[in-house]
Amino acid sequence: ILNGCTCSQESDLVSIGRLVAQGALGALTINQSTLSATTFTSLAFALMTPSPCTGLRELSIYNCNAGPSTLSCLLTALLERSSGGLPALNALSISGNRLDYIGYDDNAQLLRRLLVGPGSCPMSLILERMDLTPLAAIQIAQGIYLAHDHGIKILSLACNPQIQDEALAAIMKNLSSSKTHRLERLDLSDCGCGPLAASALLTFLEENISRSLSISLRSTVLPLNILNRLAEITGKPEARCVLSLDPNHNTPADDLPLAVLTGLKSPHVEVLQGHRKTLNALISNFHRHPPNSS
């Protein structure tokens, strides 16, 4: 794990690249570091180098000022890695970097190819805080649909509010269409979820009610009718899906209907700790002072 590296330490990173190439490192994390394209190129070549060991299986490059050209080099290396017979990464995180320039989706297309390839698809893909556009989200949605039974298990697109409603709806619809998806955890917090995506989410949950699936929609404004339906679906005995919500962000707590309050009380729904006291108090007040039958 390397935190806060600078260009003056790049010789050390080149040495680390050699260790990756030799298969001596199983996991590499670089956090909040300003590195040159040369260093990333060295790492990319290391990713493609066959080694007697299984080699690197987890790679995280967080908030390293990596632009589209740098990420293109890394993603291409991961695709070449699979064609060379090396195993796919178990986990890939490139959060906090810029995937594509505005109006382009070249790297998003590389991500789609990474998801589709049976020898290149990681089990965990974290793409948070990357200014992802609707174009990029559509490519990811297509990758999810085409991935079939070798698809990812964990996908996080959190904190990409530019994705917006229509592209999120495409992701949910493609998940519904892909009956063989292996997804276990999906984070769409603060991604611009609107009525289209919320409706697609309800359909997806109804079709996958008995699957072990965790979905996070924190920092997401949802209409009351959607919250009611979420409470109904997750309240069913056969439900195994876990939702993470922030109800005080979705709508004022005093306006939450009883179905939502009791639904959010169930073990199938998680709420932020700061809001649980408010929900419990509201539920207790309701039982102490129930409305009259009229």
C-alpha positions in Angstrom: 0.0 0.0 0.0 1.5 3.3 -1.1 0.0 6.6 0.1 0.8 10.1 -1.1 3.7 9.2 -3.5 5.2 11.9 -5.6 7.2 12.0 -8.8 10.5 12.0 -6.8 9.6 8.5 -5.6 8.9 7.1 -9.1 12.1 5.0 -9.2 10.7 3.0 -6.2 7.4 2.6 -8.2 9.3 1.3 -11.2 10.9 -1.3 -8.9 7.4 -2.2 -7.6 6.4 -2.7 -11.3 9.2 -5.2 -11.6 7.9 -7.1 -8.6 4.4 -7.2 -10.2 6.0 -8.5 -13.4 7.8 -11.2 -11.4 4.5 -12.3 -9.8 5.8 -11.3 -6.3 2.9 -9.0 -5.4 -0.7 -10.3 -5.0 -2.2 -6.9 -4.3 -1.2 -3.3 -5.0 -2.9 -0.1 -3.7 -1.7 3.4 -4.7 -3.7 6.2 -2.9 -3.7 9.9 -3.5 -0.4 10.0 -5.4 0.7 12.3 -8.3 2.5 10.1 -10.7 3.7 10.5 -14.3 2.4 8.7 -17.4 5.8 6.9 -17.5 5.2 5.3 -14.1 1.7 4.1 -15.1 3.1 2.8 -18.4 5.7 0.8 -16.4 2.9 -0.7 -14.3 0.9 -1.5 -17.4 3.7 -3.4 -19.0 4.2 -5.3 -15.7 0.5 -6.3 -15.7 1.0 -7.9 -19.1 4.2 -9.8 -18.2 3.8 -13.5 -17.8 5.2 -14.8 -14.5 5.6 -18.2 -12.9 3.2 -17.2 -10.2 -0.4 -16.2 -10.6 0.7 -12.6 -10.2 -1.3 -9.5 -9.2 -4.9 -10.2 -8.3 -6.0 -6.9 -6.7 -5.3 -3.4 -8.0 -6.4 -0.1 -6.6 -5.4 3.3 -8.0 -7.3 5.9 -6.0 -7.3 9.6 -6.7 -3.9 9.5 -8.4 -4.6 12.3 -11.0 -4.8 9.6 -13.7 -6.4 10.9 -16.9 -8.0 9.2 -19.8 -4.7 8.4 -21.6 -3.2 6.8 -18.5 -6.3 4.8 -17.8 -6.5 3.7 -21.4 -3.0 2.3 -21.0 -3.9 0.4 -17.9 -7.2 -1.0 -19.2 -5.6 -2.1 -22.5 -2.9 -3.9 -20.4 -5.6 -5.7 -18.5 -7.2 -6.9 -21.7 -3.9 -8.0 -23.1 -3.2 -9.8 -19.8 -6.2 -12.1 -20.4 -5.1 -12.8 -24.0 -1.7 -13.8 -22.7 -3.3 -16.5 -20.5 -2.9 -14.6 -17.2 -5.8 -14.7 -14.7 -8.2 -11.8 -14.4 -8.0 -9.5 -11.4 -10.2 -10.4 -8.5 -10.7 -6.7 -7.7 -10.1 -3.5 -9.7 -10.6 0.0 -8.3 -9.7 3.2 -10.3 -11.9 5.6 -8.3 -11.1 9.3 -8.0 -9.6 9.5 -11.5 -11.1 10.7 -14.8 -12.2 7.9 -17.1 -12.9 9.8 -20.3 -13.0 13.3 -21.7 -16.4 14.9 -22.0 -18.2 13.6 -25.1 -16.0 10.6 -25.4 -16.4 7.0 -24.2 -13.2 5.3 -25.5 -12.2 4.0 -22.1 -15.8 3.1 -21.2 -15.7 0.9 -24.3 -12.5 -0.8 -22.9 -14.4 -1.3 -19.6 -17.2 -3.0 -21.5 -14.8 -5.3 -23.2 -13.2 -6.0 -19.8 -16.6 -7.0 -18.4 -17.5 -9.2 -21.4 -14.3 -11.1 -21.6 -14.3 -14.4 -19.7 -10.6 -14.1 -19.0 -10.5 -10.4 -18.1 -13.7 -9.6 -16.1 -12.8 -8.8 -12.4 -15.1 -10.0 -9.7 -15.1 -6.5 -8.1 -15.1 -3.2 -10.0 -15.1 0.1 -8.1 -15.6 3.2 -10.2 -16.5 5.9 -7.7 -16.0 9.7 -8.0 -14.9 9.5 -11.7 -17.3 12.0 -13.3 -18.8 9.1 -15.2 -21.1 10.3 -18.0 -24.3 8.7 -19.3 -22.2 7.5 -22.3 -19.9 5.6 -19.9 -22.8 4.2 -17.9 -24.4 2.8 -21.1 -21.2 1.0 -22.0 -21.0 -0.5 -18.5 -24.7 -1.5 -18.8 -23.9 -3.3 -22.1 -20.9 -5.0 -20.5 -23.1 -6.3 -17.6 -25.7 -7.6 -20.1 -23.1 -9.4 -22.2 -21.0 -10.7 -19.3 -23.4 -13.7 -18.7 -22.3 -16.2 -16.1 -18.8 -14.9 -15.7 -19.8 -11.4 -14.7 -18.7 -9.3 -11.8 -20.1 -9.7 -8.3 -19.4 -6.2 -6.9 -20.0 -3.0 -8.8 -19.9 0.5 -7.4 -20.7 3.6 -9.4 -21.2 5.7 -6.3 -20.8 9.5 -6.3 -21.1 9.9 -10.1 -24.2 12.3 -10.2 -23.7 13.0 -13.9 -24.8 9.5 -14.8 -28.4 10.5 -14.4 -31.7 8.7 -14.6 -31.9 7.3 -18.1 -28.5 5.6 -18.0 -29.1 4.2 -14.6 -32.4 2.8 -15.8 -30.4 1.1 -18.7 -28.1 -0.6 -16.1 -31.1 -1.9 -14.1 -32.9 -3.1 -17.2 -29.8 -4.9 -18.5 -29.4 -6.6 -15.1 -33.0 -7.7 -15.4 -32.4 -9.0 -18.9 -29.3 -10.9 -17.9 -30.8 -13.9 -16.1 -27.4 -15.3 -15.4 -25.8 -12.3 -13.8 -23.7 -13.0 -10.6 -24.0 -9.6 -9.1 -24.1 -9.6 -5.3 -23.5 -6.0 -4.4 -24.5 -2.8 -6.3 -23.8 0.8 -5.2 -25.7 3.5 -7.1 -25.6 6.1 -4.3 -25.6 9.7 -5.5 -25.8 8.8 -9.2 -28.8 10.9 -10.2 -31.4 8.2 -9.8 -34.8 9.4 -10.9 -38.3 7.9 -11.7 -37.0 5.8 -14.7 -34.2 4.2 -12.7 -36.4 3.7 -9.7 -39.1 2.0 -11.7 -36.4 -0.3 -13.3 -35.0 -1.0 -9.8 -38.5 -2.1 -8.6 -38.8 -4.5 -11.5 -35.3 -5.9 -10.9 -36.0 -6.4 -7.2 -39.3 -8.2 -7.9 -37.6 -10.5 -10.3 -34.6 -11.2 -8.0 -36.4 -11.2 -4.6 -34.9 -14.4 -3.4 -31.3 -13.6 -4.4 -28.7 -12.5 -1.9 -28.2 -9.0 -3.2 -27.1 -5.8 -1.6 -28.1 -2.4 -3.2 -27.1 1.0 -1.9 -29.1 4.1 -2.8 -27.8 6.5 -0.2 -27.9 10.3 -1.0 -30.7 9.5 -3.5 -34.0 11.3 -3.6 -36.9 8.9 -4.1 -40.6 9.6 -4.4 -42.9 8.3 -1.6 -44.6 5.8 -3.9 -41.2 4.2 -4.7 -40.3 4.1 -1.0 -43.6 2.4 -0.3 -43.0 -0.2 -3.0 -39.5 -0.8 -1.8 -40.8 -1.4 1.7 -43.4 -3.8 0.4 -40.9 -5.8 -1.7 -38.3 -6.1 1.0 -40.9 -6.9 3.6 -41.9 -10.2 1.9 -40.8 -13.4 3.8 -38.9 -14.7 0.8 -36.9 -11.4 0.3 -33.2 -11.7 0.6 -32.2 -8.4 -0.9 -30.6 -5.8 1.4 -31.2 -2.1 0.7 -29.1 0.7 2.1 -31.0 3.9 2.2 -30.8 7.3 3.7 -34.5 8.1 4.5 -33.9 11.6 5.8 -32.3 12.5 2.5 -35.0 10.8 0.4 -37.8 12.7 2.0 -38.6 14.5 5.3 -38.9 11.8 8.0 -42.2 13.2 9.3 -43.8 12.5 5.9 -42.7 8.9 5.6 -45.8 6.7 5.5 -46.1 3.8 8.0 -45.4 1.2 5.3 -42.1 2.7 4.7 -41.3 3.1 8.4 -42.0 -0.5 9.1 -40.3 -1.6 6.0 -37.2 0.2 6.9 -37.4 -1.4 10.3 -37.0 -4.8 8.7 -33.6 -6.6 8.6 -33.7 -6.4 4.8 -33.1 -2.7 4.9 -30.2 -0.8 6.3 -30.3 2.9 7.2 -27.6 5.3 8.2 -27.0 5.1 12.0 -27.8 8.8 12.4 -31.3 8.3 11.1 -32.3 5.0 12.9 -33.1 6.9 16.2 -35.5 9.1 14.3 -37.2 6.2 12.6 -37.5 4.2 15.8 -39.0 7.3 17.6 -41.6 7.7 14.8 -42.6 4.1 14.9 -42.8 4.1 18.7 -45.0 7.3 18.6 -47.3 5.7 16.1 -47.8 2.6 18.2 -48.4 4.8 21.3 -50.8 7.1 19.5 -52.3 5.2 16.5 -54.7 7.2 14.3 -58.4 6.5 14.6 -60.1 4.1 12.2 -61.3 6.9 10.0 
